[in-house]
């Protein structure tokens, strides 16, 4: 099996994304896809993440990363079949394939909930150096489990920055400061925002009274190391339930 066969098996077709959607992703470096998750899916996934957060306690997120002021979980591939949608949904995969333009794989599947009074991140790109426009290595998808609002820590992005040939540190002395031209990704729960991970972005401060929850299904070129080594972590029961195409996306 190769990536074309895997994507076709998982429902990706030439018209899975519209021409306007592709143009938006190319121009801005991000694309909101509304209604990917139903309200029922949002509720069930949110409840499962809450359960896992309690069960894992201080170890939550340690497979990849912990962050003060957030609830983080990692290695969701192994933790419930309901998370499989995050690396098999055809519209999401079509967008990832368009950005990376070559053989790719899941890098990691994690969740992040910024707590009230926390969540502000440096503006950054998810690659260590600037790249030429079109030569992209990583692409992320944010799965909104709460509405992203003006005051609850929504992700900020700088549209078009993936084409700048620069890194944020080249032009922004204090990476936590607002950046000229940045916007917040405001959208309802159930939306998935695809964003080229070379686009400058970061979490904002959650000034609300509630958590702001999301999952991150992160992809990379197939010749690059994964954020979480899926072959190392994959469980036999996970392998057994996944289709051949899904296993190909995981590179297991």
N, C-alpha and C positions, 0 to 999 in steps of 0.2 A: 504493500500500500504506500502511496505517496500523498502529499498534501492535497493535491487536486481530487484524488479519489476520496480521501477522508472528508473533505469539505462537501463534496457532492453527496456522499452518504448521509451527512448530517443536515442536508437540506439547503446548502448554499447554491444559488444560481446566479447567472449574470445580472438578473434584475432584482436580486434580493435587496439591494440598496438603490434608491433612485439617483438619477444624475445630479439633482440638486443636493442630495445628501452627500454624495461623493465630493462635489464642489465645495460644500461647506467644510467638510473634514480637511480637504487639501488647503483651503484658504486660512481657516481659523486654527486648525490643529486640534479641534474637538468637535464632537457631534452628539447632541442629546437624542436618544431614542426613547420616546415616551411609551409607557404601557407594556414594556417587556415583561414585567412581573405583574400578575393580578393582585388585587388587594388581599386575597386569600393566601397567595404565595408570600407576600410581604409579611403578613401576620405570622405564618408558620415559620418562616426563616428567622424573623426577629425573635420569636419565642425559643427556637432552638439555639440561637446564638446566646441568648440570656442564660439558658440552661448550661451551655458549655462554659460560659464565663464563670459560673458558680462552681461547676465541677472541677475545672482546671485551677482555679484559685490563683496563687502566686506564680504558677507555671504557665499561665495563659499567655500565648504569643511567643514563647521562648524558642520555638522552632525557627523563627525568623527575627522577630524584633519586639521589644517592649518600649513603651513611650509613656512618660509621666503625664497624668491628666487624661489618659484615654484607656478604654477597655479594648485590648487587642487580642485577636485569635489568629492562629496560623494553621496551615496544613488542613484546610477545610475539605480538601478532596477526600480525605479518609474519614471524615467525621459525620457524614450523613449523605444518603443518596440525593436529598433535595438540593444539594449544592452543585450537582452535576450540570444543571442548566447554565452555570457560569462559564463553562468551557465547551458547551455544545450548542448554544443557541445560534441559529443560522444568521440572524441579522448582526449579532455581535461578531461572529467569526468573519463575516463578509467585510466588516469594517476593519478588523485587525489585519486581515489578508491584504486589504487595499493599502494600508499604511506600510506594512513590512515588506510586501511585494515579493516574498520568497518563501521558502520553507520556514515555518515557525512552530513554536511549541508554547505550552503554558509554562510560565516561569514560577508563579506562585498564586495561591488563592487564600486571601486573608480577609479579616474584617477589622474595622476601626470605628470606635464610637468615641467622639470627643465629649468630655464631660463639661458641665457648666463651669465657666471660668477658665477653661483650658482650650487647647486645640490649635493655637497659633503656631504655624511653622514658618521657617525660612522659605522664601520663594526659591525654587530650585527646578532643575531638570533631572530626570532619572537616568542620566548617562553622564559619565565623568568628563566629557569634553564636547565641544561644539562639533557638529557634523555638517556636511554639505546638504542643502535642500534635496530631499528625496532619498538620501542615504541613511535610513532610519533603522535602529537596532531594537527598540523597545516600544511597546504600545500597551496602554492600560485601559481598563473599563471600570467605572465606578457604578456600583449597583445601589441605588438609593433606597434605604429602608425607612427613612423618615423624609418628609419634605425638606428640601434644602432651602432655607430662608435667609433673609438679610442678616439676621442676628444669631443664628444657631451654629455658626462655624462652617458654612458652605465653602467649598474649595474655590480659590481664586485662580484665574488663569490670565495670561497675557496673550490675546489672540494674535496669531501669526508669528509668535516668537520662535517657533520651530524652524522657521525659514531665515532667521536672522544671522546664522553662522556665529552666534555669540552665546556665552553663558551668562546667567544673571549676575554673577560676581564681577563680570567685566564692566558692568554699567550701574550696579546698585551697591553703594557702600554698605548700607545696612539691610540685609536680606529680609528682615521682618517688617520693614517700612512698606507702605503702599507703593506700588509701582505705577508709573504713568501708563494709562491705557488698560490696566487690569480690570477684569469684570468678575463677578461672582457667578458660579453655576447655580442658578435658582431654578428648581424644578420639583415636581411632586414625587412622592414615594412611588416606586415601581418603574421609574425612569432608569435607563442605563446611559451614562455618558461615556462615550468612547473618547479617549484623548491620546494623541500622539505624545509619548512620554518625554520627547525632546521639547515639548511646549512647556514654558515656565509656569509653575503652579505651586500651590501650597494651601494647607488648611488655614482658616481664619479663626479668630477668637469666638468661642461660643459664649455669648452674653445672655443666652436664654436660661430658662430654669430646667431644661431637659437635655438628655443626651442627643447627639446627632449621629445616627448609625449608618454605616455603609459597608459594603464588601468591595474588595479590589481584586479583580481577576486580571492578572498581569501576564503579558506575553513577551517573548523575545525571539530573535532569529534562532533558527535551529542549531546554528554553529556556535552559539553563545552559552555560557553556563547559566543554569536556572538560579533564581533567588533561593528556591528550595529544591534540592535534588529529589525529583519525583521518584526516580528508581530506588534511591536509598530509603525513602519513607513509605513507598506504596505498600499497602497491606494486602495479603492474599485475598481477603474477602472483597476488597475494592476492585482488584484486578478481575476477579470472577464476575462481578456484576456489570462491568463496563463493556461497551461494544468495542470492536476492533478499531473503529474510527476514533472513538473517545480515547482509547489507549494511545493511538498515534499522536493525538493532540498533546497528551501528557508526556510523550516520548518514553513510554514504558513497554 
